[in-house]
C-alpha cells in the first residue's frame, strides 16, 4: 500500500472507484475507506440418489472482509494508507 503515498485523490478514484465511506482526518484532510467482502469456498453439487431424486448440496462459503484506508491531506495527496 506504500505505493499510494504521494498519489492524488483522482488517481485513487480512477483505480478503486468511489469509497464505501469518507471521514475527515481532523487536519482538514479526508480518510477514504474501501470495504470489500470476498467470498471463497466450494461450489454446490447435485447428484441423483438411489431413490431416483435429484439431491442438491449447498455451497460452502468463507466470507472475508477487506478494508483499505487512505488518508489524504488538504491538497488531496495521499499521506498514509493501510490494508486490513
C-alpha positions as CSV (number, residue, x, y, z in Angstrom):
1,X,0.0,0.0,0.0
2,X,3.0,2.3,0.3
3,X,2.9,2.7,-3.5
4,X,-0.1,5.1,-3.0
5,X,1.8,7.6,-0.8
6,X,2.2,10.8,-2.8
7,X,-0.6,9.9,-5.3
8,X,-3.7,12.1,-5.8
9,X,-7.3,11.5,-4.8
10,X,-8.1,11.4,-8.5
11,X,-5.7,8.6,-9.2
12,X,-7.2,6.7,-6.3
13,X,-10.7,7.2,-7.5
14,X,-9.7,6.1,-11.0
15,X,-8.2,2.9,-9.7
16,X,-10.7,1.9,-6.9
17,X,-13.8,3.9,-7.7
18,X,-15.9,5.7,-5.1
19,X,-15.1,4.7,-1.5
20,X,-17.5,2.9,0.9
21,X,-17.0,5.7,3.5
22,X,-15.5,9.1,3.7
23,X,-14.4,10.7,7.0
24,X,-12.3,13.7,8.0
25,X,-8.8,13.2,9.4
26,X,-9.1,16.1,11.8
27,X,-6.4,18.1,9.9
28,X,-8.5,19.5,7.0
29,X,-8.0,16.3,5.1
30,X,-10.0,13.2,4.3
31,X,-10.0,9.5,5.1
32,X,-11.3,7.3,2.3
33,X,-12.3,3.8,3.3
34,X,-12.9,0.9,0.9
35,X,-14.7,-2.1,2.3
36,X,-15.0,-5.3,0.2
37,X,-16.5,-8.6,1.1
38,X,-14.7,-11.5,-0.6
39,X,-16.3,-14.9,-0.7
40,X,-14.5,-18.1,-1.4
41,X,-15.4,-21.7,-0.9
42,X,-16.5,-24.9,-2.6
43,X,-19.2,-24.9,-5.2
44,X,-22.6,-26.6,-4.6
45,X,-23.1,-30.0,-6.0
46,X,-26.0,-32.1,-7.2
47,X,-26.4,-35.8,-7.7
48,X,-29.1,-38.4,-8.3
49,X,-29.6,-40.5,-5.3
50,X,-30.6,-44.2,-5.1
51,X,-34.2,-43.1,-4.7
52,X,-34.0,-41.5,-8.2
53,X,-34.4,-37.9,-6.9
54,X,-32.1,-35.1,-7.6
55,X,-30.3,-34.0,-4.4
56,X,-28.5,-30.7,-4.0
57,X,-25.7,-29.9,-1.6
58,X,-25.4,-26.2,-0.8
59,X,-22.3,-24.2,-1.5
60,X,-20.0,-23.8,1.5
61,X,-18.6,-20.3,1.6
62,X,-15.9,-18.5,3.7
63,X,-16.5,-14.7,3.7
64,X,-13.6,-12.4,4.3
65,X,-13.8,-8.6,4.7
66,X,-11.0,-6.5,3.2
67,X,-10.6,-2.9,4.4
68,X,-8.4,-0.3,2.6
69,X,-7.9,3.0,4.3
70,X,-6.3,6.1,2.6
71,X,-5.6,9.4,4.4
72,X,-5.4,12.5,2.2
73,X,-4.1,15.9,3.1
74,X,-6.0,19.2,2.4
75,X,-4.5,19.2,-1.1
76,X,-5.9,15.7,-1.9
77,X,-2.5,13.9,-1.7
78,X,-2.3,10.5,0.0
79,X,0.0,10.6,3.0
80,X,-0.9,7.3,4.7
81,X,-2.5,4.0,3.7
82,X,-3.3,0.8,5.4
83,X,-4.9,-2.5,4.4
84,X,-6.7,-4.7,6.9
